[in-house]
Amino acid sequence: MKEKFSIEMREVLQAQRDLLTRGLADSREASAPVELDQTRQGRLSRMDAMQQQAMAQASSASSRARLAAIEAALKRMDEGSYGECRECGEAISAGRLRARPEARLCIDCESEAESQ
């Protein structure tokens, strides 16, 4: 992989990692348990708060999964295997890596995996 492209992808991955890390820190409060104090909020407000809590928890889970994928991509960079498909060993296209810098599969192997 060309050094300039590798540097560009490392910067993108590090920026995404930093953004996700900050977002996860900010979302801890939104994921906190909902108090059931009826003197402070009515039943509908409590239900709304519980729905918002569930959405925040789902968003956090998604962010943690993406963060793990980014960390794995950075590790592959350090090992020198970034940009190689983990399934077939072929090079992952630059366009795919620009769209999904943490991609670990080429588009053909990803399509195959999704169809199964």
C-alpha positions in Angstrom: 0.0 0.0 0.0 1.3 3.4 -0.9 2.7 5.3 2.1 0.7 8.5 1.5 -2.6 6.5 1.4 -1.6 4.6 4.5 -0.9 7.8 6.4 -4.2 9.3 5.2 -6.1 6.2 6.4 -4.4 6.2 9.7 -5.4 9.8 10.3 -9.0 9.0 9.3 -9.1 6.0 11.6 -7.6 8.0 14.5 -10.0 10.8 14.0 -13.0 8.4 14.0 -11.7 6.7 17.1 -11.4 10.0 18.9 -14.9 11.1 17.8 -16.4 7.7 18.9 -14.6 7.8 22.2 -15.9 11.3 23.0 -19.4 10.3 21.9 -19.4 7.3 24.2 -18.3 9.4 27.1 -21.1 11.9 26.4 -23.7 9.2 26.1 -23.1 7.6 29.5 -25.6 10.0 31.1 -28.3 9.3 28.5 -27.9 5.6 29.2 -28.3 5.9 32.9 -31.2 4.1 34.6 -34.5 6.0 34.5 -35.8 7.0 38.0 -39.3 5.9 38.8 -40.1 8.9 41.1 -43.7 9.8 40.2 -43.5 13.0 42.1 -40.9 14.2 39.6 -42.4 13.0 36.3 -45.6 11.5 35.1 -46.1 8.1 33.5 -45.8 9.2 29.9 -42.7 11.3 30.6 -41.1 8.2 32.3 -42.0 6.0 29.3 -40.5 8.6 27.0 -37.3 8.7 29.1 -37.1 4.9 29.1 -37.5 4.9 25.3 -34.7 7.5 25.0 -32.6 5.4 27.3 -33.1 2.3 25.1 -32.1 4.2 22.0 -29.0 5.6 23.7 -28.0 2.1 24.8 -28.4 0.8 21.3 -26.4 3.7 19.9 -23.7 3.1 22.4 -23.5 -0.6 21.5 -23.2 0.3 17.9 -20.5 2.8 18.6 -18.5 0.4 20.8 -18.6 -2.2 18.0 -17.4 0.3 15.4 -14.7 1.5 17.9 -13.5 -2.1 18.2 -13.4 -2.4 14.4 -11.3 0.8 14.2 -8.9 -0.4 16.8 -8.5 -3.7 14.9 -7.8 -1.8 11.7 -5.1 0.3 13.4 -3.6 -2.9 14.8 -3.6 -4.3 11.2 -1.8 -1.2 10.1 0.9 -1.7 12.8 1.3 -5.3 11.7 1.5 -4.4 8.0 -1.7 -6.3 6.9 -4.1 -3.3 6.6 -5.9 -3.3 3.3 -5.7 -7.1 2.8 -8.9 -9.1 2.8 -9.0 -11.3 5.9 -10.9 -13.9 4.0 -9.3 -14.3 0.5 -6.0 -12.3 1.0 -6.6 -10.0 -2.0 -6.2 -6.3 -1.7 -9.2 -4.3 -0.5 -9.9 -1.5 -3.0 -8.9 2.1 -2.0 -12.5 3.2 -2.7 -13.8 0.7 -0.2 -11.2 1.7 2.4 -12.1 5.4 1.9 -15.8 4.6 2.5 -15.2 2.1 5.4 -11.6 2.6 6.6 -12.1 -0.2 9.2 -13.1 -2.8 6.5 -11.5 -6.2 7.0 -13.1 -7.9 3.9 -13.0 -7.0 0.2 -16.4 -6.2 -1.3 -16.7 -9.7 -2.8 -16.1 -11.5 0.5 -18.3 -9.0 2.4 -21.1 -9.7 -0.1 -20.6 -13.4 0.3 -20.7 -13.1 4.1 -23.8 -11.0 4.1 -25.7 -13.4 1.8 -25.1 -16.3 4.2 
